């Protein structure tokens, strides 16, 4: 018996039900993909980030993929032919499985679109901010993107797919109507355009570090690669009676894993914060201090420092405030709505809190901000608190690094400090790194040491 005869014999055996071949390859492929997806979900769950909306959108996307994989494993088992099986019923079940999986895939597209939007628009850090964005920027590309995906879901369910009566039950050729192909193709094309457009537009708006660009390109590759793989495996190959689900599962989850790897670090999500000016007042600013320098503002209470900071951020500068005060109090007291505020606290658990130890926590936040900002000004309120929770040399090293970054980026760093909390040696070391500002009308800096101080220069004085 030649090879062709053996092939026919095996198919006839399947029809008569005397022998059954377990679908080992599809099941192993799906199981491998399921294992990868569980690892990805575990990694996402452990991820520390202040952008909870972005994290949740991506987590929901992966959970939808897991649902699709589990469904495919079950259907791969139940769709196997047996003695006396009804081929028409099997074909109907196959069509139903394709429609359900298509729905999962399109819902994945919607949630991954939300993830991309939150990535490209860093001000979207919560569901409330997401809804506000949709209201304020109506119409917007995301709404069109969702409309196309929703339209595709409707078409998937109302169109009639055709499984030609096969010579043998394991042939999985599927004929798709033109309407189905056009709509799903449009949904696929929308993903291929929307994701690169949003993320590349973001990169053009900021001065991103090479690591941020690399991770952004990885997201584009992962999402667009998944869309291509899904279109090929679920639509193109079935047209030619080719079952590519086994390798397709593994490839698709590997591409999703690539996206998870790109957002693996807390720093990436923080880097995607686009600094915003609080306002663009047409009046002349009150304070005119030179950029590229670090200023030590000598005061017991940081009121003058906040006054200078608010003057800058309401005249077009992009500000970052790191403070010992609760962010809500700072926002209400100084009228700051858009300016990011980090709470320097050892015990606070809010998403906008930052621990004082090690000092690198503060360094990373400031360096990330001025790296993507324009005309940045940073207020670091809590020098004494940092010294209390670290040794002085560590805090001095922090100021060395910040001073260099401020100089390179032509930014401004304001540090309010009470000179009475510093000894003579500590103050002398700090003074070598900074410029001194003493608020108008204040008394002598410290009775313990004689120090030369300078006043903030006001325009017209």
C-alpha positions in Angstrom: 0.0 0.0 0.0 1.5 3.3 -1.1 1.5 6.5 1.0 -1.6 7.8 -0.6 -3.4 4.6 0.2 -2.2 4.7 3.8 -3.5 8.3 4.1 -7.0 7.3 2.8 -7.0 4.3 5.1 -6.4 6.4 8.2 -9.1 8.8 7.1 -11.6 6.0 6.6 -10.8 4.6 10.0 -11.6 8.0 11.5 -15.0 8.0 9.8 -15.9 4.5 11.0 -14.8 5.2 14.5 -12.5 2.2 14.8 -9.4 4.3 15.6 -9.1 7.8 17.1 -6.1 10.0 17.0 -5.7 12.4 19.9 -5.1 16.0 18.8 -1.7 16.1 20.5 -0.1 19.0 18.6 -2.9 21.5 19.0 -3.3 20.7 22.6 0.4 20.9 23.3 0.6 24.3 21.5 -2.4 25.7 23.4 -1.0 24.4 26.7 2.3 26.0 26.0 0.6 29.3 25.2 -1.5 29.0 28.4 1.6 28.5 30.5 3.2 31.6 28.9 0.1 33.6 29.6 0.0 32.6 33.2 3.6 33.7 33.6 2.7 37.0 31.9 -0.3 37.6 34.2 1.9 36.8 37.3 4.5 39.3 36.1 1.8 42.0 35.5 0.2 41.4 38.9 3.6 42.0 40.6 4.3 45.1 38.7 4.6 48.3 40.8 3.3 51.3 38.9 1.5 54.5 39.5 -0.5 54.1 36.3 -3.1 51.6 37.5 -5.4 52.2 34.5 -2.7 51.2 32.1 -1.8 48.1 34.1 -5.5 47.0 34.4 -6.2 47.5 30.7 -3.2 45.3 29.8 -4.2 42.7 32.4 -7.7 42.4 31.0 -6.2 42.0 27.5 -4.1 39.0 28.6 -7.1 37.5 30.5 -9.1 37.7 27.3 -6.4 35.8 25.5 -6.3 33.2 28.2 -10.1 32.7 27.8 -9.6 32.3 24.0 -6.8 29.7 24.5 -8.9 27.7 27.1 -11.8 27.7 24.7 -9.6 26.5 21.8 -8.3 23.6 24.0 -11.8 22.5 24.8 -13.1 22.7 21.3 -10.1 21.0 19.9 -10.9 18.0 22.1 -14.7 18.0 21.6 -14.5 18.6 17.8 -12.7 15.3 17.2 -14.8 12.9 15.1 -16.0 9.7 16.5 -18.2 6.8 15.4 -21.6 8.0 14.2 -20.7 11.6 14.6 -22.9 14.2 12.9 -20.6 16.1 10.5 -23.2 19.0 10.2 -23.3 19.4 13.9 -19.5 19.4 14.1 -19.4 22.0 11.4 -21.9 24.2 13.3 -19.8 23.8 16.5 -16.7 24.8 14.6 -18.3 27.9 13.2 -19.5 28.8 16.7 -16.0 28.4 18.1 -14.6 30.7 15.4 -17.2 33.3 16.2 -16.6 33.2 20.0 -12.8 33.3 19.5 -13.2 36.2 17.1 -15.2 38.0 19.7 -12.4 37.5 22.3 -9.8 38.7 19.8 -11.7 41.8 19.0 -12.3 42.6 22.7 -8.6 42.1 23.2 -8.1 44.7 20.5 -10.3 47.2 22.4 -8.5 46.7 25.7 -5.1 46.8 24.1 -6.2 50.1 22.4 -7.0 51.5 25.9 -3.6 50.4 27.1 -1.9 52.2 24.1 -4.0 55.3 24.7 -2.9 55.4 28.4 0.7 54.9 27.2 0.6 57.7 24.7 -1.4 60.0 27.0 0.3 59.8 30.4 -2.3 62.0 32.0 -4.7 59.1 31.7 -3.9 57.3 35.0 -7.4 56.3 36.1 -10.8 55.4 34.8 -12.0 58.9 35.7 -9.1 60.5 33.7 -9.9 58.1 30.8 -13.6 59.2 30.7 -12.6 62.8 31.0 -10.2 62.5 28.1 -13.0 61.0 25.9 -15.3 63.9 26.8 -12.8 66.7 26.4 -11.3 65.4 23.1 -14.4 64.4 21.2 -14.2 63.1 18.5 -10.8 61.3 18.9 -9.0 58.4 17.1 -9.7 56.0 20.0 -13.5 56.3 19.5 -13.1 55.5 15.8 -10.8 52.6 16.7 -13.4 51.2 19.1 -16.2 51.7 16.6 -14.4 49.6 14.0 -13.7 46.8 16.5 -17.4 46.8 17.7 -18.6 46.8 14.1 -16.4 43.8 13.4 -17.9 41.9 16.4 -21.4 42.5 15.1 -20.4 41.3 11.6 -18.8 38.2 13.0 -22.1 37.2 14.6 -24.6 38.1 11.9 -22.7 36.7 8.9 -23.0 33.1 7.9 -19.7 31.2 7.6 -19.6 28.0 5.5 -17.7 24.8 6.2 -17.9 22.8 2.9 -19.0 19.2 3.4 -15.6 17.6 3.9 -14.5 14.3 2.4 -13.1 13.6 5.9 -14.1 15.2 9.2 -10.6 16.6 10.1 -10.5 18.9 7.1 -11.1 22.4 8.5 -11.5 24.6 5.5 -13.8 27.6 6.2 -15.3 29.9 3.6 -15.7 33.5 4.8 -18.2 35.9 3.1 -16.9 39.0 1.5 -18.5 41.2 4.1 -16.8 39.3 6.9 -13.4 39.5 5.2 -13.8 43.3 4.6 -14.9 44.2 8.1 -12.4 42.0 9.9 -9.7 43.2 7.5 -10.6 46.8 8.3 -10.4 46.0 12.1 -7.0 44.5 11.5 -5.8 47.5 9.5 -7.1 49.8 12.1 -4.9 48.2 14.7 -1.9 48.3 12.4 -2.4 52.1 11.9 -3.7 53.2 15.4 -1.0 51.6 17.6 2.1 52.9 15.7 0.4 56.3 15.2 -0.3 56.9 18.8 3.0 55.7 20.2 5.2 57.3 17.6 3.3 60.5 18.0 4.1 60.3 21.7 7.8 59.8 21.0 7.8 62.9 18.8 6.4 65.0 21.5 9.0 64.2 24.2 12.7 63.9 24.4 12.7 60.2 25.3 15.7 58.3 26.5 17.0 55.5 24.3 15.6 52.9 26.7 12.1 54.4 26.5 12.3 54.4 22.6 13.4 50.8 22.6 10.5 49.7 24.9 8.0 51.7 22.9 9.1 50.0 19.7 8.8 46.6 21.5 5.2 47.5 22.3 4.5 48.3 18.7 6.1 45.1 17.5 4.3 43.0 20.0 0.8 44.4 19.4 1.1 44.6 15.6 2.8 41.3 15.4 0.0 39.7 17.3 -2.6 41.2 15.0 -0.8 39.9 11.9 -0.4 36.4 13.5 -4.1 36.3 14.4 -5.2 37.3 11.0 -3.1 34.7 9.3 -3.9 31.8 11.7 -7.6 32.5 12.1 -8.6 33.7 8.6 -6.0 33.2 6.0 -4.9 29.6 6.7 -8.5 28.2 7.2 -9.3 29.4 3.7 -6.8 26.8 2.5 -7.8 24.1 5.1 -4.6 24.6 7.1 -4.8 24.4 10.8 -2.1 26.7 12.3 -3.5 27.1 15.7 -0.8 25.1 17.5 2.2 27.3 16.5 -0.1 30.3 16.3 -0.9 30.1 20.0 2.7 30.0 21.1 3.7 32.8 18.6 0.9 35.1 19.7 1.6 34.7 23.4 5.3 35.3 22.8 4.4 38.6 21.1 2.2 39.5 24.1 5.0 38.6 26.3 7.2 41.0 24.4 4.7 43.8 25.3 4.8 42.6 29.0 8.6 42.8 28.9 8.5 46.3 27.5 6.5 47.5 30.5 8.4 45.2 32.9 9.8 48.1 35.0 8.1 50.7 37.1 10.4 53.3 35.5 9.0 52.8 32.0 5.5 53.8 33.1 6.8 56.8 35.0 8.9 57.8 32.0 5.7 58.0 29.9 4.6 60.9 32.1 4.4 64.0 29.9 5.0 67.1 32.1 2.4 69.8 31.7 2.4 73.5 32.5 -0.1 74.5 35.0 -1.1 77.6 33.0 0.2 80.0 30.4 -0.5 83.4 32.0 0.1 86.4 29.8 1.3 88.5 32.7 5.0 88.9 33.3 6.5 86.3 35.8 7.4 87.7 39.2 10.7 85.8 39.5 13.6 85.7 37.0 16.3 83.3 38.1 18.9 81.7 35.9 18.2 78.3 34.5 20.6 75.3 34.7 21.1 75.8 38.4 20.1 74.4 41.8 18.9 76.9 44.4 18.9 76.4 48.2 16.0 78.5 49.6 16.8 79.3 53.2 13.5 79.3 55.1 12.0 77.4 58.0 8.7 76.9 56.1 8.8 76.4 52.3 6.3 79.1 51.5 8.7 81.2 49.4 9.9 78.2 47.5 6.3 77.3 46.6 5.7 80.9 45.6 8.6 80.8 43.2 7.6 77.4 41.9 4.0 78.4 41.3 5.1 81.5 39.5 7.1 79.4 37.0 4.4 76.7 36.4 1.7 79.2 35.8 3.9 81.0 33.2 4.5 78.0 30.9 7.1 76.0 32.8 6.5 72.3 33.4 6.9 71.5 37.1 7.4 68.5 39.4 6.7 68.9 43.1 8.2 66.5 45.6 7.0 67.5 49.1 6.5 66.4 52.6 3.0 67.8 52.5 0.1 65.6 51.4 -0.5 66.2 47.7 -4.2 67.1 48.2 -3.2 69.8 50.6 -0.6 71.2 48.2 -3.1 71.2 45.3 -5.7 73.0 47.4 -3.3 75.5 49.0 -1.5 76.5 45.8 -4.1 75.8 43.2 -2.1 73.1 41.4 -4.3 70.9 39.2 -2.0 69.6 36.4 1.4 69.7 38.0 2.5 66.2 39.2 3.0 66.1 43.0 4.9 63.3 44.7 4.5 62.8 48.5 7.9 62.2 50.1 6.8 59.7 52.8 8.1 56.5 54.4 4.7 55.2 55.3 2.2 56.6 52.7 0.9 54.0 50.3 -0.8 56.3 47.8 0.2 55.8 44.1 1.9 59.2 44.1 4.1 58.6 47.2 7.8 58.1 47.0 10.0 56.7 49.8 13.0 58.8 51.1 15.3 55.8 51.3 17.3 55.1 49.3 17.9 58.6 47.8 18.0 57.0 44.4 14.2 57.0 44.5 14.2 60.7 44.4 17.0 60.9 41.9 15.1 58.6 39.4 11.9 60.6 39.7 13.6 63.9 39.1 15.9 62.7 36.3 13.0 61.0 34.5 10.9 64.2 34.7 13.5 66.6 33.4 14.5 64.2 30.8 11.1 64.4 29.1 10.1 67.9 30.2 10.4 71.3 28.6 11.6 74.3 30.6 11.3 72.1 33.7 11.3 73.3 37.3 11.5 70.9 40.2 10.7 71.7 43.8 12.3 69.3 46.3 10.7 70.0 49.7 12.1 67.7 52.4 15.9 68.0 52.5 16.0 67.5 56.2 13.7 64.5 55.9 16.0 62.9 53.4 19.0 63.5 55.7 17.1 62.0 58.7 16.4 58.8 56.8 19.8 58.6 55.0 23.3 59.6 55.9 24.4 63.1 54.9 27.0 61.9 52.4 24.2 59.9 50.5 22.1 63.0 50.3 25.1 65.1 49.2 25.8 62.6 46.4 22.1 62.9 45.4 22.5 66.7 45.0 25.7 66.2 43.0 23.8 64.0 40.5 20.8 66.3 40.4 22.9 69.4 40.0 24.6 67.9 36.9 21.3 66.8 35.4 19.7 70.2 36.0 22.7 71.9 34.3 22.6 69.6 31.3 18.8 70.0 30.8 18.7 73.7 31.5 16.2 73.1 34.3 15.7 74.7 37.7 15.8 72.8 41.0 14.5 74.5 44.2 15.3 73.1 47.6 13.9 74.8 50.6 15.9 74.2 53.8 16.2 75.4 57.3 19.9 76.3 57.9 19.4 75.8 61.7 18.9 72.1 61.0 22.4 71.9 59.4 25.7 72.1 61.1 28.5 74.3 59.7 30.3 71.6 57.8 27.1 70.3 56.2 26.0 73.7 55.1 29.4 74.5 53.7 29.4 71.4 51.6 25.9 72.1 50.3 26.7 75.7 49.5 29.5 74.6 47.1 26.8 72.8 45.0 24.0 75.4 45.0 23.1 79.0 44.6 21.5 80.6 47.7 18.2 82.3 47.9 17.0 84.0 51.0 13.4 85.2 51.1 12.9 89.0 51.4 12.3 90.3 54.9 13.8 87.2 56.7 16.3 87.5 59.5 19.9 86.3 59.5 20.3 82.8 58.3 21.8 81.3 61.5 23.4 82.7 64.6 25.9 79.8 64.6 27.6 80.6 61.3 28.3 83.7 59.3 27.2 83.0 55.8 26.9 85.2 52.8 23.5 84.8 51.2 21.8 86.3 48.1 18.3 87.4 47.5 16.1 86.2 44.7 16.3 88.6 41.8 12.9 90.1 40.9 12.2 91.7 37.5 12.4 95.5 37.6 14.5 95.6 40.8 
